[in-house]
């Protein structure tokens, strides 16, 4: 008899990790097969304990079930109780991705093989979290040198300081000088991605984008508040810089609304927030039908990175991948068994090749870095660019 014929989920384990400037939440879904479990991540800034509690409270919906029934399990997690929004989707994703990991391991293949196989062997990555520096052109250029030396050919940054709603002239000029310094130092082929972090009212977002457009910027991300997808589309139809958005969406249908506007062609689903791999594939297919590309958001830890790279392997309209891992605290590399390599020739990230998600937790290292109650990322804090990770800024 096939030893995998019968399999049940026995328990769900959660591991909060204080990772410096924010906390991460790792998850293991345990089975009754000796040594077989799945890993995942459910990180969101400021709500790690909340998400951990949500996973615990919903565990009864999946314990005792066959983890290989991935989509049915995910549907029960999201459909059995009234949808509670973002945290609910994070809990769904934590369980869903871990079940995909178990399914891949049980069959001895990576998750992308279960989804139709690879379209590519690597994917272009862009560095984020690299500019832990004073808000000056000199400091930002020096910080960018570090990630360029690693091999990155693209970087993302928010150069706007503490401006919200509108930006005054001196801050706008400082912003221009920072971006101009990076452009001058690294040349016209270097990709500079701007994260607006939903700072500006629509008219101001357009005004600032038009002012900065001569610097040949790769995209203008989250140009205004995302409460109505239609407004972002209206900006996109007028903006001289390509608009990227979608990281805060927690439902597939929000991307359908985005598609109807026709202005945004770079979609940023966050697999953790969207409910996992299956829902992100659904978004990628809607994007493909609308001649758009996906560039998944990922500001969590290394397990979430591996999830995105599984998608990068098999999604045809996959554009570029956000990457914090290389600029996180060096000790964070000890938390897991695999990290993507950066190709210094083309700036690409390698893809996982081992069965399942292709990554595992080093529990001894994980337990050495428990949840940090003070770790919190606050854009409204002066000097947030340094990513100190403190609720009081100290």
C-alpha positions in Angstrom: 0.0 0.0 0.0 1.2 3.5 -0.8 2.3 5.0 2.5 0.8 8.4 1.4 -2.6 6.9 0.8 -3.9 8.1 4.1 -2.6 11.4 5.7 -4.1 13.7 8.3 -3.2 17.1 9.7 -2.4 16.7 13.4 -1.5 20.2 14.5 -0.6 23.8 13.5 2.5 25.3 15.1 3.3 29.1 15.0 6.6 30.8 15.5 6.8 34.6 15.9 10.2 36.0 15.3 11.6 39.4 16.2 13.5 40.2 13.0 14.9 43.7 13.8 12.6 46.3 12.4 9.5 44.2 12.4 8.2 40.8 13.5 7.7 37.8 11.3 5.3 34.8 11.8 6.4 31.4 10.6 4.0 28.4 10.6 4.3 24.7 10.4 1.3 22.4 9.6 2.1 19.0 11.0 0.9 15.6 9.7 0.6 12.1 11.1 3.3 11.0 8.7 6.6 10.8 10.5 8.7 13.9 9.6 6.3 15.3 7.0 5.1 18.9 7.6 4.6 22.0 5.6 6.0 25.5 6.3 4.6 28.9 5.5 4.6 32.5 6.7 1.9 35.0 7.7 3.7 38.3 8.4 2.0 41.6 8.6 3.4 44.7 10.4 1.8 45.3 13.7 -0.5 42.3 13.8 1.7 39.3 14.4 0.1 38.2 17.7 -3.4 38.9 16.2 -2.6 36.7 13.2 -1.2 34.0 15.4 -4.4 34.0 17.4 -6.5 33.8 14.2 -4.6 30.8 13.0 -5.0 29.1 16.3 -8.8 29.8 16.4 -9.3 28.4 12.9 -7.1 25.3 13.3 -10.1 23.2 14.2 -11.4 23.6 10.6 -8.3 21.7 9.2 -7.0 19.4 11.9 -7.9 15.8 10.9 -8.2 16.6 7.2 -5.9 15.4 4.4 -3.5 18.3 3.7 -3.3 17.4 0.1 -6.8 18.7 -0.4 -5.3 22.1 -0.6 -8.1 24.1 -2.3 -10.9 22.5 -0.3 -9.1 23.2 3.0 -8.5 26.8 2.0 -12.1 27.3 1.0 -13.3 25.9 4.4 -11.0 28.3 6.3 -12.3 31.3 4.4 -15.9 30.2 3.8 -17.0 28.5 7.0 -16.9 31.7 9.1 -17.9 35.2 8.0 -15.0 36.8 6.2 -13.0 38.9 8.7 -10.9 40.6 6.1 -7.1 40.9 5.9 -6.2 38.9 9.0 -8.6 36.1 8.0 -6.8 35.9 4.6 -3.4 35.8 6.3 -4.6 32.8 8.4 -5.9 31.1 5.2 -2.6 31.7 3.4 -0.6 30.3 6.3 -2.5 27.0 6.1 -2.9 26.9 2.3 0.8 27.5 1.5 1.9 24.9 4.1 -0.5 22.4 2.5 1.0 23.1 -0.9 4.4 22.4 0.7 3.2 19.1 2.1 1.7 18.1 -1.3 4.9 18.9 -3.1 7.0 17.0 -0.6 4.7 14.0 -0.7 5.2 13.8 -4.5 8.9 14.8 -4.5 8.5 17.9 -6.7 8.5 21.7 -6.2 5.2 23.4 -6.0 5.7 25.1 -9.4 5.8 21.6 -10.9 2.3 21.0 -9.6 1.2 24.2 -11.2 2.3 23.3 -14.7 6.1 23.6 -14.5 8.6 26.4 -15.1 8.4 29.3 -17.5 11.9 30.5 -16.4 14.9 29.4 -14.4 15.4 32.8 -12.6 13.6 36.1 -12.2 14.7 39.7 -12.0 14.7 41.0 -8.5 14.7 44.4 -6.9 16.2 45.3 -3.6 14.2 46.9 -0.8 15.1 47.8 2.7 18.5 48.9 1.6 18.4 52.6 2.4 18.8 52.7 6.1 20.4 56.1 5.9 20.0 59.8 6.4 17.7 61.4 3.8 20.4 62.9 1.7 21.5 62.2 -1.9 25.0 61.2 -0.7 23.7 58.7 1.9 21.2 57.1 -0.5 23.7 56.7 -3.2 26.2 55.2 -0.8 23.5 52.8 0.4 22.6 51.9 -3.2 26.3 51.0 -3.8 26.0 48.2 -1.3 23.1 46.4 -3.1 24.6 47.1 -6.5 27.7 45.3 -5.3 25.5 42.4 -4.4 24.3 42.2 -8.0 21.0 44.1 -8.0 20.1 46.0 -11.2 17.0 47.5 -9.6 16.0 49.1 -6.3 12.8 50.4 -4.7 12.7 53.3 -2.4 10.4 55.9 -0.7 12.3 59.2 -0.9 9.5 61.4 0.5 10.5 61.7 4.1 7.4 62.4 6.3 5.3 64.1 3.6 1.6 63.0 3.6 -1.3 64.4 1.6 0.9 67.0 -0.1 4.7 67.7 -0.2 6.3 71.1 0.3 8.8 72.5 -2.2 11.9 71.9 -0.1 11.0 68.2 0.4 10.2 67.9 -3.3 13.5 69.3 -4.2 15.3 66.9 -1.7 13.4 64.0 -3.3 14.5 65.0 -6.8 18.1 65.3 -5.7 18.1 61.8 -4.1 16.7 60.2 -7.2 18.8 62.3 -9.6 21.9 61.2 -7.6 21.0 57.5 -8.0 20.2 57.9 -11.7 23.5 59.8 -12.4 25.6 57.3 -10.4 24.2 54.0 -11.9 23.1 55.1 -15.4 20.0 54.9 -17.6 19.6 51.1 -17.5 19.4 51.0 -13.7 15.8 50.5 -12.6 14.5 52.9 -10.0 11.1 51.9 -8.5 9.2 54.4 -6.4 7.0 53.4 -3.4 4.6 56.3 -2.7 3.1 54.3 0.2 -0.3 55.8 -0.5 1.0 59.2 0.8 -0.6 61.7 -1.5 -4.0 62.9 -2.5 -4.6 62.1 -6.2 -3.9 65.5 -7.6 -0.6 65.8 -5.6 0.5 62.3 -6.6 0.1 63.3 -10.3 1.9 66.6 -9.8 4.9 64.9 -8.1 5.0 62.1 -10.6 5.1 64.7 -13.5 7.9 66.6 -11.7 10.0 63.4 -11.3 9.2 61.8 -14.6 12.3 63.1 -16.5 14.4 60.8 -14.2 13.1 57.7 -16.1 11.5 55.9 -13.1 10.4 52.3 -13.5 7.1 52.6 -11.6 5.0 54.7 -9.3 3.6 52.4 -6.6 0.5 52.9 -4.5 0.0 56.5 -5.7 -2.9 57.2 -3.3 -5.2 55.6 -0.8 -6.5 52.2 -2.1 -10.0 52.4 -0.7 -11.3 52.8 -4.2 -9.5 51.0 -7.1 -11.2 53.4 -9.6 -9.2 56.4 -8.3 -5.9 54.6 -8.8 -7.0 53.8 -12.3 -7.8 57.5 -13.0 -4.4 58.4 -11.8 -2.8 55.7 -14.0 -4.5 57.0 -17.1 -2.9 60.4 -16.6 0.4 59.5 -15.0 3.7 59.7 -17.0 5.2 56.9 -14.8 3.7 53.4 -14.9 1.5 52.7 -11.9 1.9 49.6 -9.8 -0.7 48.7 -7.1 -2.5 45.8 -5.3 -0.4 44.9 -2.3 -3.2 45.8 0.1 -5.9 44.0 -1.7 -7.2 40.9 0.1 -9.7 39.7 -2.4 -9.4 38.6 -6.0 -12.4 40.7 -7.0 -10.5 43.9 -6.2 -8.1 43.1 -9.1 -11.1 42.5 -11.4 -12.3 46.1 -10.5 -8.8 47.3 -11.2 -8.8 45.6 -14.6 -12.0 47.3 -15.7 -10.4 50.7 -15.4 -7.7 49.7 -17.9 -5.0 52.1 -16.6 -2.9 49.8 -14.3 -0.8 47.2 -16.0 1.5 46.2 -13.1 -0.4 44.3 -10.4 1.2 43.6 -7.0 -0.7 40.8 -5.3 0.7 39.9 -1.8 0.2 36.1 -1.6 0.1 36.2 2.2 -2.6 38.8 2.3 -4.6 37.4 -0.6 -5.0 33.9 0.8 -2.1 32.0 -0.7 -0.9 30.5 -3.9 -4.2 29.5 -5.6 -5.7 33.0 -5.2 -2.5 34.6 -6.5 -2.6 32.4 -9.6 -6.2 33.5 -10.1 -5.1 37.1 -10.1 -2.2 36.4 -12.5 -4.7 34.8 -14.9 -7.0 37.9 -14.7 -4.0 40.1 -15.3 -3.0 37.9 -18.3 -6.4 38.3 -19.8 -6.1 42.0 -19.5 -2.5 42.2 -20.8 -1.1 43.1 -17.4 1.8 41.7 -15.5 2.2 40.8 -11.8 5.0 41.8 -9.5 4.1 40.3 -6.1 4.6 42.4 -3.1 6.8 40.8 -0.4 8.0 42.7 2.7 8.0 39.7 5.1 10.6 37.1 5.7 12.4 34.4 3.7 9.6 31.8 3.7 7.3 34.4 2.0 10.1 35.0 -0.5 10.2 31.3 -1.4 6.4 31.4 -1.9 6.8 34.3 -4.4 9.6 32.5 -6.2 7.5 29.4 -6.7 5.0 31.7 -8.5 7.8 33.4 -10.4 8.7 30.0 -11.8 5.3 29.1 -13.2 3.5 32.3 -14.0 4.0 33.5 -17.6 3.2 37.2 -16.9 5.6 37.6 -13.9 7.6 40.8 -14.2 9.9 41.3 -11.2 10.2 40.3 -7.6 10.6 42.4 -4.5 13.5 41.2 -2.3 14.3 42.2 1.3 16.2 39.2 2.4 19.6 40.4 1.2 19.3 43.6 3.2 17.8 42.1 6.4 20.0 41.5 9.5 22.7 39.0 8.6 21.6 36.5 11.3 18.2 36.1 9.7 19.9 33.9 7.1 20.3 31.3 9.9 16.5 31.0 10.3 16.0 29.0 7.1 17.7 26.3 5.0 17.6 28.1 1.6 18.1 31.6 0.2 18.0 32.7 -3.5 21.3 33.6 -5.1 21.7 36.9 -6.9 23.2 36.7 -10.4 25.7 39.6 -10.6 25.5 39.6 -14.3 21.8 40.2 -14.8 20.4 40.8 -11.3 18.2 37.7 -11.3 17.2 35.7 -8.3 17.5 31.9 -8.4 14.5 29.7 -7.8 14.0 27.0 -5.2 14.4 23.5 -6.6 13.8 21.1 -3.6 10.4 19.4 -3.2 7.5 21.5 -1.9 8.2 25.1 -1.1 12.0 24.4 -1.2 12.7 25.9 2.2 12.6 24.8 5.8 12.9 26.4 9.2 15.9 26.0 11.5 13.9 25.9 14.7 16.9 26.3 17.0 17.7 29.6 15.3 14.1 30.7 15.2 13.7 30.2 18.9 16.7 32.3 19.6 14.9 35.4 18.3 11.4 35.5 19.9 8.7 38.0 19.3 9.8 41.6 20.0 6.9 43.7 21.4 8.7 46.9 20.3 9.4 45.9 16.7 7.1 48.1 14.6 7.5 49.9 11.3 6.0 53.4 11.3 6.2 55.6 8.2 5.0 58.6 10.3 8.1 58.5 12.5 10.9 60.9 11.8 13.9 58.9 10.4 11.7 55.9 9.5 14.1 55.3 6.6 16.7 53.9 9.1 14.2 51.1 10.0 15.1 51.1 13.6 12.0 49.0 14.4 10.7 50.6 17.6 7.3 51.7 18.7 8.7 54.8 20.3 11.4 55.6 17.8 14.2 54.9 20.3 
